[in-house]
């Protein structure tokens, strides 16, 4: 049974930073593609960033240059470093594994 547990969300002022973490268990983490998605109130869930087992990364245009996804395979953890946060980044952020498994989400709120 794969479990993904996110942490690190919170309230931050515009221009600030947060780092989200997602701890995974129940799978061979090092070979899995891991991703971050987000869902704002009244909107559909959208892609934010992904990282392959080999460390290749992709980002949504809206976060490119501000967010960085990384992973520590020894800790079975994926991170999302979010800098220069904007009010429009406010959403529940979800960790995803292999487009199959989801975490429970962590709230990020950016005040203007």
TORPA-4810 file (N, C-alpha, C, O; in nm, 3 decimals):
<nodes>
NODE_1_0.084_-0.118_0.000_0.000_0.000_0.000_0.088_0.125_0.000_0.166_0.146_0.093_X
NODE_2_0.076_0.206_-0.104_0.155_0.328_-0.113_0.090_0.437_-0.028_-0.031_0.459_-0.034_X
NODE_3_0.172_0.503_0.050_0.124_0.618_0.129_0.212_0.738_0.102_0.335_0.728_0.099_X
NODE_4_0.149_0.852_0.082_0.219_0.978_0.061_0.169_1.078_0.164_0.049_1.100_0.178_X
NODE_5_0.262_1.137_0.237_0.225_1.231_0.343_0.296_1.363_0.320_0.419_1.371_0.327_X
NODE_6_0.217_1.467_0.291_0.274_1.600_0.268_0.284_1.678_0.397_0.210_1.654_0.493_X
NODE_7_0.377_1.772_0.399_0.391_1.864_0.511_0.458_1.991_0.461_0.512_1.995_0.350_X
NODE_8_0.454_2.095_0.543_0.525_2.217_0.510_0.440_2.332_0.462_0.492_2.442_0.440_X
NODE_9_0.311_2.311_0.446_0.225_2.420_0.403_0.207_2.522_0.514_0.250_2.501_0.627_X
NODE_10_0.142_2.633_0.480_0.117_2.736_0.579_0.078_2.867_0.517_0.046_2.875_0.398_X
NODE_11_0.082_2.971_0.598_0.048_3.106_0.555_0.176_3.187_0.541_0.260_3.190_0.632_X
NODE_12_0.190_3.254_0.426_0.311_3.332_0.402_0.272_3.458_0.325_0.173_3.459_0.252_X
NODE_13_0.349_3.564_0.342_0.322_3.687_0.268_0.376_3.675_0.126_0.468_3.598_0.099_X
NODE_14_0.318_3.752_0.038_0.367_3.755_-0.101_0.516_3.788_-0.102_0.562_3.876_-0.029_X
NODE_15_0.589_3.716_-0.186_0.733_3.733_-0.193_0.810_3.638_-0.104_0.932_3.626_-0.114_X
NODE_16_0.739_3.569_-0.016_0.803_3.477_0.077_0.827_3.341_0.017_0.806_3.318_-0.102_X
NODE_17_0.874_3.250_0.103_0.910_3.115_0.058_0.853_3.010_0.152_0.830_3.035_0.271_X
NODE_18_0.830_2.894_0.096_0.792_2.775_0.173_0.856_2.655_0.108_0.884_2.655_-0.012_X
NODE_19_0.880_2.551_0.187_0.927_2.425_0.131_0.830_2.315_0.173_0.809_2.290_0.291_X
NODE_20_0.773_2.250_0.074_0.685_2.137_0.098_0.766_2.007_0.092_0.862_1.995_0.016_X
NODE_21_0.724_1.911_0.173_0.785_1.779_0.172_0.676_1.674_0.152_0.561_1.692_0.192_X
NODE_22_0.715_1.564_0.090_0.623_1.451_0.071_0.702_1.324_0.100_0.793_1.287_0.026_X
NODE_23_0.665_1.258_0.207_0.729_1.132_0.245_0.648_1.016_0.190_0.527_1.008_0.210_X
NODE_24_0.717_0.926_0.120_0.650_0.813_0.055_0.688_0.681_0.121_0.800_0.665_0.169_X
NODE_25_0.595_0.590_0.121_0.623_0.455_0.170_0.543_0.355_0.088_0.443_0.390_0.025_X
NODE_26_0.589_0.231_0.089_0.512_0.125_0.025_0.544_0.101_-0.121_0.470_0.029_-0.188_X
NODE_27_0.653_0.160_-0.172_0.688_0.137_-0.311_0.839_0.152_-0.326_0.908_0.194_-0.234_X
NODE_28_0.889_0.116_-0.445_1.031_0.138_-0.474_1.045_0.283_-0.518_1.039_0.315_-0.637_X
NODE_29_1.064_0.369_-0.420_1.053_0.513_-0.442_1.149_0.562_-0.549_1.112_0.647_-0.630_X
NODE_30_1.272_0.510_-0.551_1.378_0.570_-0.632_1.350_0.565_-0.781_1.407_0.644_-0.857_X
NODE_31_1.264_0.474_-0.826_1.239_0.463_-0.969_1.109_0.530_-1.011_1.075_0.531_-1.129_X
NODE_32_1.037_0.586_-0.915_0.905_0.641_-0.945_0.913_0.788_-0.984_0.992_0.865_-0.929_X
NODE_33_0.828_0.825_-1.080_0.810_0.966_-1.109_0.723_1.027_-0.999_0.616_0.975_-0.968_X
NODE_34_0.770_1.135_-0.942_0.698_1.203_-0.836_0.656_1.341_-0.885_0.730_1.406_-0.959_X
NODE_35_0.539_1.385_-0.845_0.491_1.514_-0.892_0.420_1.592_-0.783_0.377_1.537_-0.682_X
NODE_36_0.409_1.720_-0.807_0.328_1.809_-0.723_0.219_1.870_-0.811_0.244_1.912_-0.924_X
NODE_37_0.099_1.873_-0.756_-0.015_1.934_-0.821_-0.080_2.028_-0.719_-0.052_2.020_-0.600_X
NODE_38_-0.166_2.115_-0.767_-0.235_2.205_-0.674_-0.378_2.229_-0.722_-0.409_2.219_-0.840_X
NODE_39_-0.463_2.262_-0.624_-0.602_2.291_-0.655_-0.647_2.411_-0.574_-0.649_2.408_-0.451_X
NODE_40_-0.681_2.517_-0.645_-0.732_2.638_-0.581_-0.884_2.627_-0.569_-0.947_2.550_-0.642_X
NODE_41_-0.944_2.702_-0.478_-1.090_2.696_-0.461_-1.163_2.727_-0.592_-1.135_2.827_-0.658_X
NODE_42_-1.256_2.641_-0.628_-1.336_2.661_-0.748_-1.265_2.628_-0.878_-1.320_2.651_-0.986_X
NODE_43_-1.143_2.575_-0.869_-1.068_2.543_-0.989_-1.032_2.395_-0.992_-1.040_2.325_-0.891_X
NODE_44_-0.994_2.349_-1.110_-0.953_2.210_-1.123_-0.808_2.193_-1.076_-0.730_2.289_-1.072_X
NODE_45_-0.775_2.070_-1.039_-0.639_2.040_-0.999_-0.547_2.058_-1.118_-0.580_2.018_-1.229_X
NODE_46_-0.431_2.121_-1.095_-0.339_2.146_-1.204_-0.197_2.100_-1.170_-0.158_2.094_-1.053_X
NODE_47_-0.124_2.068_-1.273_0.015_2.024_-1.261_0.103_2.140_-1.217_0.086_2.253_-1.263_X
NODE_48_0.197_2.111_-1.129_0.295_2.211_-1.085_0.436_2.171_-1.128_0.504_2.248_-1.196_X
NODE_49_0.479_2.052_-1.090_0.616_2.009_-1.120_0.624_1.858_-1.108_0.545_1.796_-1.037_X
NODE_50_0.722_1.798_-1.178_0.747_1.655_-1.165_0.896_1.629_-1.173_0.973_1.708_-1.229_X
NODE_51_0.936_1.517_-1.115_1.076_1.475_-1.119_1.081_1.326_-1.143_1.008_1.250_-1.078_X
NODE_52_1.166_1.283_-1.235_1.180_1.142_-1.266_1.275_1.075_-1.167_1.338_1.141_-1.084_X
NODE_53_1.284_0.942_-1.178_1.377_0.870_-1.093_1.522_0.913_-1.117_1.604_0.908_-1.026_X
NODE_54_1.551_0.955_-1.240_1.686_0.999_-1.273_1.713_1.145_-1.245_1.824_1.194_-1.266_X
NODE_55_1.610_1.217_-1.196_1.630_1.356_-1.157_1.588_1.458_-1.262_1.604_1.578_-1.240_X
NODE_56_1.534_1.412_-1.375_1.483_1.506_-1.473_1.360_1.578_-1.422_1.277_1.518_-1.353_X
NODE_57_1.347_1.706_-1.455_1.237_1.785_-1.399_1.157_1.856_-1.509_1.207_1.888_-1.616_X
NODE_58_1.030_1.880_-1.477_0.942_1.961_-1.561_0.861_2.051_-1.470_0.829_2.014_-1.357_X
NODE_59_0.827_2.170_-1.520_0.751_2.266_-1.442_0.639_2.327_-1.524_0.649_2.338_-1.647_X
NODE_60_0.534_2.365_-1.456_0.431_2.446_-1.520_0.490_2.584_-1.548_0.574_2.633_-1.473_X
NODE_61_0.447_2.645_-1.656_0.500_2.777_-1.692_0.479_2.879_-1.579_0.561_2.968_-1.560_X
NODE_62_0.369_2.864_-1.506_0.335_2.961_-1.403_0.431_2.960_-1.284_0.435_3.056_-1.206_X
NODE_63_0.508_2.853_-1.269_0.599_2.844_-1.154_0.746_2.837_-1.194_0.835_2.837_-1.109_X
NODE_64_0.772_2.830_-1.324_0.910_2.818_-1.370_0.993_2.934_-1.321_0.952_3.050_-1.330_X
NODE_65_1.112_2.903_-1.268_1.201_3.007_-1.218_1.176_3.044_-1.073_1.257_3.113_-1.011_X
NODE_66_1.062_2.999_-1.018_1.030_3.030_-0.878_1.027_2.905_-0.791_1.064_2.910_-0.674_X
NODE_67_0.982_2.793_-0.847_0.971_2.668_-0.771_1.079_2.571_-0.817_1.119_2.570_-0.933_X
NODE_68_1.125_2.488_-0.723_1.222_2.385_-0.755_1.180_2.254_-0.689_1.158_2.248_-0.569_X
NODE_69_1.169_2.150_-0.771_1.137_2.017_-0.719_1.267_1.938_-0.705_1.355_1.948_-0.790_X
NODE_70_1.277_1.862_-0.599_1.396_1.778_-0.577_1.353_1.654_-0.501_1.242_1.645_-0.450_X
NODE_71_1.445_1.557_-0.494_1.413_1.434_-0.423_1.535_1.383_-0.350_1.649_1.407_-0.391_X
NODE_72_1.509_1.313_-0.240_1.613_1.245_-0.164_1.571_1.099_-0.158_1.487_1.062_-0.076_X
NODE_73_1.628_1.016_-0.244_1.586_0.876_-0.251_1.619_0.799_-0.124_1.551_0.703_-0.090_X
NODE_74_1.723_0.841_-0.053_1.759_0.774_0.073_1.651_0.795_0.178_1.633_0.713_0.267_X
NODE_75_1.579_0.906_0.167_1.474_0.938_0.264_1.335_0.914_0.208_1.235_0.941_0.276_X
NODE_76_1.326_0.864_0.084_1.196_0.844_0.019_1.111_0.970_0.025_0.991_0.964_0.054_X
NODE_77_1.172_1.082_-0.004_1.105_1.211_0.011_1.127_1.298_-0.112_1.236_1.301_-0.169_X
NODE_78_1.021_1.367_-0.152_1.030_1.466_-0.258_0.995_1.601_-0.199_0.910_1.612_-0.110_X
NODE_79_1.061_1.705_-0.249_1.045_1.839_-0.196_0.997_1.935_-0.305_1.018_1.911_-0.424_X
NODE_80_0.933_2.042_-0.262_0.900_2.151_-0.352_0.939_2.281_-0.282_0.871_2.326_-0.190_X
NODE_81_1.049_2.340_-0.327_1.091_2.469_-0.274_1.019_2.578_-0.353_1.031_2.585_-0.475_X
NODE_82_0.945_2.661_-0.284_0.864_2.765_-0.348_0.914_2.901_-0.303_0.904_2.936_-0.185_X
NODE_83_0.967_2.977_-0.397_1.017_3.112_-0.369_0.933_3.215_-0.443_0.857_3.182_-0.534_X
NODE_84_0.947_3.340_-0.403_0.874_3.451_-0.467_0.726_3.418_-0.481_0.668_3.434_-0.588_X
NODE_85_0.669_3.372_-0.373_0.529_3.329_-0.377_0.435_3.445_-0.406_0.457_3.559_-0.364_X
NODE_86_0.328_3.413_-0.479_0.228_3.511_-0.518_0.091_3.468_-0.463_0.070_3.350_-0.438_X
NODE_87_0.000_3.563_-0.445_-0.134_3.525_-0.397_-0.200_3.418_-0.485_-0.276_3.335_-0.436_X
NODE_88_-0.170_3.420_-0.614_-0.231_3.320_-0.704_-0.172_3.181_-0.686_-0.220_3.085_-0.748_X
NODE_89_-0.069_3.167_-0.603_-0.017_3.035_-0.570_-0.097_2.970_-0.457_-0.073_2.854_-0.423_X
NODE_90_-0.191_3.042_-0.400_-0.274_2.988_-0.292_-0.355_2.869_-0.342_-0.429_2.880_-0.440_X
NODE_91_-0.340_2.756_-0.274_-0.407_2.633_-0.316_-0.375_2.523_-0.215_-0.290_2.540_-0.127_X
NODE_92_-0.444_2.411_-0.231_-0.403_2.288_-0.164_-0.305_2.218_-0.258_-0.335_2.194_-0.375_X
NODE_93_-0.189_2.185_-0.205_-0.085_2.120_-0.284_-0.084_1.971_-0.254_-0.083_1.928_-0.138_X
NODE_94_-0.083_1.893_-0.361_-0.088_1.748_-0.349_0.037_1.684_-0.409_0.086_1.725_-0.514_X
NODE_95_0.086_1.584_-0.340_0.196_1.501_-0.388_0.137_1.384_-0.467_0.032_1.331_-0.431_X
NODE_96_0.205_1.345_-0.573_0.157_1.237_-0.656_0.271_1.143_-0.692_0.384_1.186_-0.713_X
NODE_97_0.241_1.014_-0.698_0.339_0.916_-0.742_0.286_0.843_-0.864_0.180_0.782_-0.860_X
NODE_98_0.362_0.850_-0.971_0.333_0.772_-1.092_0.191_0.794_-1.144_0.132_0.704_-1.203_X
NODE_99_0.138_0.912_-1.123_0.003_0.949_-1.169_-0.104_0.855_-1.115_-0.212_0.843_-1.172_X
NODE_100_-0.073_0.789_-1.005_-0.164_0.688_-0.950_-0.203_0.717_-0.806_-0.320_0.712_-0.770_X
NODE_101_-0.104_0.748_-0.725_-0.127_0.765_-0.582_-0.117_0.913_-0.545_-0.037_0.988_-0.600_X
NODE_102_-0.203_0.954_-0.447_-0.209_1.093_-0.404_-0.197_1.103_-0.253_-0.242_1.015_-0.180_X
NODE_103_-0.136_1.211_-0.209_-0.137_1.243_-0.068_-0.266_1.314_-0.030_-0.354_1.334_-0.113_X
NODE_104_-0.274_1.352_0.097_-0.396_1.415_0.146_-0.399_1.564_0.118_-0.505_1.627_0.129_X
NODE_105_-0.287_1.621_0.083_-0.278_1.763_0.050_-0.235_1.848_0.168_-0.259_1.813_0.284_X
NODE_106_-0.172_1.960_0.136_-0.131_2.057_0.237_-0.166_2.197_0.186_-0.141_2.230_0.070_X
NODE_107_-0.224_2.278_0.273_-0.272_2.409_0.232_-0.158_2.511_0.229_-0.080_2.522_0.323_X
NODE_108_-0.150_2.584_0.120_-0.058_2.697_0.107_-0.142_2.822_0.083_-0.221_2.828_-0.012_X
NODE_109_-0.124_2.921_0.168_-0.197_3.046_0.154_-0.098_3.161_0.148_-0.014_3.177_0.237_X
NODE_110_-0.107_3.240_0.041_-0.016_3.353_0.021_-0.098_3.481_0.030_-0.189_3.504_-0.050_X
NODE_111_-0.065_3.563_0.128_-0.139_3.688_0.148_-0.071_3.802_0.073_0.051_3.805_0.056_X
NODE_112_-0.153_3.896_0.028_-0.098_4.010_-0.049_-0.062_4.127_0.042_-0.015_4.230_-0.006_X
</nodes>
